[in-house]
Amino acid sequence: MNRREAIKKTTAMLGGVVFAPTIFGVLKGCTPSDETWSPVLFTPNQVDLTTHLADIIMPETDTPGAVEAGVPGFIEKMVNEVYTSEEREMFLKGLDEFDETCRRETGQSFFQLSKVKQHEFALAQNGKAIETEFTEGPQFFLIFKELTLVGFFTSEVGATQVLRYEPVPGVYQGCIPFEDVGRTWAT
């Protein structure tokens, strides 16, 4: 699966539903930074898991990926500064349970798996989360994916190298074939 297909499928899967704290965090001004990330909330294992999982969701291709855009630090910042204590505990518990499930099902921690095995495991967890979200409420994996995508596309890299960025948009043309534009617009 290439990046464009992954983004289309994720957008379709989210169906426009966004976890409320994510919207609040972006409106508050939380964006990824290319500065070195110094974790304040996550344990070393959670840091490794966040980094590897973000890389699986939005890998480096012909453009930088989530890790290069500073998304793991953004995720921790959102969880630490924007989420309520209840939401924070749910997220941290979800991170730990994700890794425990991986250890139970594969015999290894997520970040110890090969890229192919990480992708397969993440894909399986995504399917389970989609199946149970409407009956059990917000699922960790879908929230993590949302944070990864929002973090990436609000980063400088995502907004300028992946999306087509126009600091001062020009004339409005409502119906242009996508092929003429070339990329999705950031503004």
C-alpha positions as CSV (number, residue, x, y, z in Angstrom):
1,M,0.0,0.0,0.0
2,N,1.4,3.4,-0.9
3,R,1.1,6.6,1.1
4,R,-1.7,8.1,-1.1
5,E,-3.8,4.9,-0.8
6,A,-3.2,4.7,3.0
7,I,-4.3,8.3,3.4
8,K,-7.4,7.8,1.4
9,K,-8.4,4.7,3.3
10,T,-7.7,6.3,6.7
11,T,-9.8,9.3,5.7
12,A,-12.6,7.1,4.6
13,M,-12.3,5.0,7.7
14,L,-12.4,8.1,10.0
15,G,-15.4,9.3,8.1
16,G,-14.8,12.9,9.3
17,V,-15.1,11.8,12.9
18,V,-12.3,13.3,14.9
19,F,-11.6,12.7,18.6
20,A,-12.6,16.0,20.3
21,P,-9.2,16.6,22.1
22,T,-7.4,16.5,18.8
23,I,-9.5,19.3,17.5
24,F,-9.0,21.3,20.7
25,G,-5.2,20.7,20.6
26,V,-4.8,21.9,17.0
27,L,-6.9,24.9,17.7
28,K,-4.8,25.6,20.8
29,G,-1.8,25.7,18.5
30,C,-0.2,22.2,19.1
31,T,1.9,21.4,16.1
32,P,4.9,19.1,15.6
33,S,8.3,20.5,16.0
34,D,11.6,19.5,14.3
35,E,13.4,20.1,17.6
36,T,14.8,17.1,19.5
37,W,12.1,15.4,21.5
38,S,12.7,15.1,25.2
39,P,9.9,12.9,26.6
40,V,8.2,14.2,29.8
41,L,5.3,11.8,30.1
42,F,6.1,8.6,28.1
43,T,8.3,5.8,29.5
44,P,11.2,4.7,27.3
45,N,9.2,1.7,26.1
46,Q,6.2,4.1,25.2
47,V,8.7,6.4,23.4
48,D,10.0,3.5,21.3
49,L,6.4,2.2,20.6
50,T,5.2,5.7,19.6
51,T,8.1,6.2,17.3
52,H,7.8,2.8,15.6
53,L,4.0,2.9,15.3
54,A,4.0,6.4,13.9
55,D,6.6,5.3,11.3
56,I,4.4,2.4,10.3
57,I,1.3,4.6,9.9
58,M,3.1,7.4,8.0
59,P,6.5,6.1,6.7
60,E,9.1,8.0,4.9
61,T,8.7,7.7,1.1
62,D,9.7,10.3,-1.5
63,T,8.7,12.8,1.3
64,P,9.7,12.7,5.0
65,G,7.5,10.5,7.2
66,A,5.9,11.0,10.6
67,V,9.1,10.5,12.6
68,E,11.0,13.1,10.5
69,A,8.1,15.5,10.9
70,G,8.3,15.3,14.7
71,V,5.0,13.5,15.1
72,P,6.0,11.3,18.1
73,G,6.8,14.4,20.2
74,F,3.5,16.0,19.0
75,I,1.6,12.9,20.2
76,E,3.1,13.1,23.6
77,K,2.5,16.8,23.8
78,M,-1.2,16.4,22.9
79,V,-1.6,13.6,25.4
80,N,0.2,15.5,28.2
81,E,-1.1,19.0,27.6
82,V,-4.5,18.7,26.0
83,Y,-6.0,15.4,27.1
84,T,-7.9,15.3,30.4
85,S,-6.4,13.0,33.1
86,E,-9.0,10.3,32.2
87,E,-8.2,10.5,28.4
88,R,-4.5,10.6,29.2
89,E,-4.8,7.4,31.3
90,M,-6.8,5.7,28.6
91,F,-4.2,6.6,26.0
92,L,-1.2,5.4,28.1
93,K,-3.1,2.2,29.0
94,G,-3.8,1.7,25.3
95,L,-0.1,2.1,24.4
96,D,0.9,-0.5,27.0
97,E,-1.9,-2.9,26.0
98,F,-0.9,-2.6,22.4
99,D,2.6,-3.7,23.2
100,E,1.4,-6.4,25.6
101,T,-1.0,-7.7,22.9
102,C,1.9,-7.7,20.4
103,R,4.1,-9.6,22.9
104,R,1.4,-12.1,23.5
105,E,0.6,-12.7,19.9
106,T,4.1,-12.6,18.4
107,G,6.4,-13.2,21.3
108,Q,8.2,-9.9,20.7
109,S,7.6,-6.2,21.5
110,F,6.3,-4.2,18.6
111,F,9.6,-2.3,18.0
112,Q,11.5,-5.6,17.9
113,L,9.5,-6.9,15.0
114,S,10.6,-6.5,11.4
115,K,8.9,-3.7,9.4
116,V,6.8,-6.2,7.5
117,K,5.6,-7.9,10.8
118,Q,5.0,-4.4,12.4
119,H,2.8,-3.5,9.4
120,E,0.9,-6.8,9.5
121,F,0.3,-6.5,13.3
122,A,-0.8,-2.8,13.0
123,L,-3.1,-3.7,10.2
124,A,-4.7,-6.5,12.3
125,Q,-5.1,-4.1,15.2
126,N,-6.6,-1.5,12.9
127,G,-9.2,-4.0,11.8
128,K,-10.1,-5.0,15.3
129,A,-10.4,-1.3,16.4
130,I,-12.8,-0.6,13.5
131,E,-15.0,-3.5,14.3
132,T,-15.3,-2.6,18.0
133,E,-15.3,1.2,17.9
134,F,-19.1,1.6,17.6
135,T,-19.9,-0.9,20.3
136,E,-17.1,-0.2,22.8
137,G,-16.3,3.5,22.2
138,P,-13.1,5.2,21.1
139,Q,-10.3,2.7,20.4
140,F,-6.6,3.4,21.1
141,F,-5.3,2.5,17.7
142,L,-7.7,4.7,15.8
143,I,-7.0,7.6,18.2
144,F,-3.2,7.0,17.6
145,K,-3.7,7.0,13.8
146,E,-5.7,10.2,14.0
147,L,-3.0,11.9,16.1
148,T,-0.3,10.7,13.7
149,L,-2.2,12.0,10.6
150,V,-3.2,15.3,12.2
151,G,0.4,15.8,13.6
152,F,1.9,15.0,10.2
153,F,-0.4,17.3,8.1
154,T,0.0,20.2,10.6
155,S,3.8,19.9,10.5
156,E,5.8,22.1,8.2
157,V,6.8,19.0,6.2
158,G,3.2,17.8,5.8
159,A,1.8,21.1,4.9
160,T,4.5,22.2,2.5
161,Q,6.0,19.0,1.0
162,V,3.0,16.7,0.8
163,L,0.1,19.1,0.6
164,R,0.1,21.9,-1.9
165,Y,0.7,25.0,0.1
166,E,-0.3,28.5,-1.0
167,P,0.3,31.1,1.7
168,V,-1.9,33.6,-0.1
169,P,-4.5,31.6,-2.1
170,G,-5.5,33.1,-5.4
171,V,-8.7,33.1,-7.5
172,Y,-11.3,30.6,-6.4
173,Q,-12.0,28.0,-9.1
174,G,-14.6,25.6,-7.7
175,C,-14.3,22.7,-10.1
176,I,-10.8,21.7,-11.2
177,P,-9.8,18.2,-12.2
178,F,-7.4,16.7,-9.5
179,E,-4.8,16.0,-12.2
180,D,-4.5,19.7,-12.9
181,V,-3.8,20.5,-9.3
182,G,-1.5,17.6,-8.6
183,R,-1.9,17.5,-4.8
184,T,-4.4,18.3,-2.1
185,W,-4.4,21.9,-0.9
186,A,-3.2,22.8,2.6
187,T,-5.0,26.1,2.7
